[in-house]
Amino acid sequence: MAGRLSLLTISLAVAVGAYFRPAILDQITAALHQHGVQLPFPISQPGPPPQPPSPPPTDTPTSCPPHAYTTQLISLDPLLIYITNFTTPAERTSLIATGLPLLEPSPIIGAPHLAQARTSWSAPLPDDDATVTCILSRAAAFLGPSLLTLGRDEMGSAQMVRYTAGQKFDVHTDWFARPRLLDEDGAAGRRRLYNRVATIFAVLEADGVEGGETWFPHVQAGEGEGWRALEGGTAFRAVPGNALFWVNLLASGTGDARTAHAGLPVEGGFKTALNIWPRVFFGPDA
Ligand SMILES: *[C@@H]1O[C@H](CO)[C@@H](O)[C@H](O)[C@H]1NC(C)=O
């Protein structure tokens, strides 16, 4: 009799349970348990609708870790500094993931006729990305207080660039022969021109890369870990994590021709890097 009652109760509980919230089911289960009735299976009801899969966790750091780079002075005049471990592996993974979907054929600002001189892909990286913010603030700290004037000059955005087999950037300078007007300043009628006072070129990735060195024909630095003498200048190997910093403008504000450099052709694999071009502004509205 008791067995039949239990079975009935269980059947009822299961039937009723299908229509009630889990809290009620738990109460029924507990009540049955109190009366010595063990359910042979848990009472359950259909759960909430399946959620769309959550995006995979990214490597984006939530805060900017203290830097772990070391530096070597390559040339005093023009100033060129070799930086080891400017970025961490996790930061590089994050930056590449952010930049890859944004890549487009690289423009040459103000010189479309030179398109053959540069063949690569590039993308400005979003300033509000945590890793980008981190790298820009690390770059700003590296520059120190005197290169940019607070309230007037800007770090600018970080720009990712990728060279695949056959791509290159012929000898060029990063500074402009004539200071430039930002599109937004032009649109707003703001009389303010800028030039790229310095460059931080940080290698993010050099997968199976052959060639693709960054060559400074007017800088002599002999041989070193990461660079070699080449045709009277110095060629720096693409080493992920490492960066080059140089100053583009002379104290007078005009461009330093000795900072000319090339991205030598990538013979195989690919190279991904980051450019940061701090800007100094000139003109009445600067
Ligand atoms: C650079 O970082 C790597 C780990 O990512 C480490 O093994 C290496 O010793 C570091 N190099 C220098 C010069 O700090």
The ligand as a Tripos MOL2 file, in Angstrom:
@<TRIPOS>MOLECULE
LIG
   14    14     1     0     0
SMALL
NO_CHARGES

@<TRIPOS>ATOM
      1 C1         62.0520   39.2800  -23.4260 C.3       1 LIG1
      2 O1         60.9260   38.5400  -23.0240 O.3       1 LIG1
      3 C2         61.0960   37.1450  -23.1080 C.3       1 LIG1
      4 C3         59.7790   36.5090  -22.6930 C.3       1 LIG1
      5 O2         58.7400   36.9520  -23.5130 O.3       1 LIG1
      6 C4         62.2470   36.7200  -22.2170 C.3       1 LIG1
      7 O3         62.4650   35.3460  -22.3650 O.3       1 LIG1
      8 C5         63.5130   37.4790  -22.5850 C.3       1 LIG1
      9 O4         64.5270   37.1880  -21.6700 O.3       1 LIG1
     10 C6         63.2540   38.9600  -22.5770 C.3       1 LIG1
     11 N1         64.4390   39.6570  -23.0570 N.am      1 LIG1
     12 C7         65.0030   40.6870  -22.4360 C.2       1 LIG1
     13 C8         66.2600   41.2280  -23.0360 C.3       1 LIG1
     14 O5         64.5080   41.1930  -21.4410 O.2       1 LIG1
@<TRIPOS>BOND
     1     1     2 1
     2     1    10 1
     3     2     3 1
     4     3     4 1
     5     3     6 1
     6     4     5 1
     7     6     7 1
     8     6     8 1
     9     8     9 1
    10     8    10 1
    11    10    11 1
    12    11    12 1
    13    12    13 1
    14    12    14 2
@<TRIPOS>SUBSTRUCTURE
     1 LIG1         1 GROUP 0 **** ****
